[in-house]
């Protein structure tokens, strides 16, 4: 269970880093006004935010299960 938690945390950290990178990229693209790249990045950000939300819920579930088994 601990290994699953660590793997889920690593995946969430990686996804968050991708989101931050894309936000930086989006900021620089807005300065150059390249609309097609802007739309593509926004779509990818939308998907990555959903993935990050799902991964965060998995991490919370593993943490809850570990706490519950630790208290028993």
N, C-alpha and C positions, 0 to 999 in steps of 0.2 A: 504494500500500500504506500509506503514512504517513497519507493522508487517511482510509482505512478504520479505521486504528488510532485516530486522534483521534476519529472519529465513534463508534466502539465505546466508547471511554473516556468520552465525553460521555454516552452512553446509560446506561452503568453508574453514573456519578455521579448521574444523574437518578433512576435506580431506587433507589439507596442512600438518596438524600434522601427519596424517597417512603416507604421503609421506616422511616426515622427519624421522619418526621412521623406515620406511623400508630402507631408505638410510643408516641410522646408522647400521641397521641389515646387510645390504649388505656389508658394509665396514668390519664388523667383520667376515662375512662368507668368504670374499675374503682372509682373513688371514689364514683361515683353509682350503681353497680350496675345498669346498663342492659344486660341480658344479650343481647338481640337484636343490638344494635350491637357488643357484644363479640365475638360469634360471627362476624359479617360482617367485622369488621376482622381477626380471626384468619385467616379464609379468604383475604382479600386479601393478608395478610402471607405466608401460605404460598405463594401464587402468585408474589408479587414476589420472594421468596427464591429460587425456582426460576429465575425470569427473570434475577436478578442472578448466580446461579451460572453460567448459560449465557453471559451476557455476559462474565463474568470469564474463562471458558474461551476465548472468541473473542479477547479482548484478549491473553491469553497466547499464543495461536496466532499472531496478527499480530506480537507482539514476538519470538517465536521465529523466524518467517520473516524478519523484518528483521535480526535478529542473524546468522542463517545466511547471508543474501545479503550482509551487510556483511563477513563473514569470508572470503567467497569471492574 
